[in-house]
Amino acid sequence: MSEFRIPERHARCTLALHSEPGGGTYHRRWSGKFGDEVPVPAPFDFGLTTAELLRY
């Protein structure tokens, strides 16, 4: 069985998705860390896996 570990240098790296634009601003913000699945809202409506991004 293999184990996946996040390198220490990535432990504090975060990401954000801003959505629901209107009136010159975004009304919704999702925050997480690399390795989390980012919920991309409609009209796309899917979960973006970021675990593979840790390799780069």
MOPELIN-V18315 format. One record per residue. N is the residue number from 1. RES is the residue in three letters. SS is DSSP state (2 for helix, 1 for strand, 0 for the rest). Layout:
BEGIN
n=N res=RES ss=SS
n=N res=RES ss=SS
END
This chain:
BEGIN
n=1 res=MET ss=0
n=2 res=SER ss=0
n=3 res=GLU ss=0
n=4 res=PHE ss=0
n=5 res=ARG ss=0
n=6 res=ILE ss=0
n=7 res=PRO ss=0
n=8 res=GLU ss=2
n=9 res=ARG ss=2
n=10 res=HIS ss=2
n=11 res=ALA ss=0
n=12 res=ARG ss=0
n=13 res=CYS ss=0
n=14 res=THR ss=1
n=15 res=LEU ss=1
n=16 res=ALA ss=1
n=17 res=LEU ss=1
n=18 res=HIS ss=1
n=19 res=SER ss=1
n=20 res=GLU ss=1
n=21 res=PRO ss=1
n=22 res=GLY ss=1
n=23 res=GLY ss=0
n=24 res=GLY ss=0
n=25 res=THR ss=1
n=26 res=TYR ss=1
n=27 res=HIS ss=1
n=28 res=ARG ss=1
n=29 res=ARG ss=1
n=30 res=TRP ss=1
n=31 res=SER ss=1
n=32 res=GLY ss=1
n=33 res=LYS ss=1
n=34 res=PHE ss=0
n=35 res=GLY ss=0
n=36 res=ASP ss=0
n=37 res=GLU ss=1
n=38 res=VAL ss=1
n=39 res=PRO ss=1
n=40 res=VAL ss=1
n=41 res=PRO ss=0
n=42 res=ALA ss=0
n=43 res=PRO ss=0
n=44 res=PHE ss=0
n=45 res=ASP ss=0
n=46 res=PHE ss=1
n=47 res=GLY ss=1
n=48 res=LEU ss=1
n=49 res=THR ss=1
n=50 res=THR ss=0
n=51 res=ALA ss=2
n=52 res=GLU ss=2
n=53 res=LEU ss=2
n=54 res=LEU ss=2
n=55 res=ARG ss=2
n=56 res=TYR ss=0
END
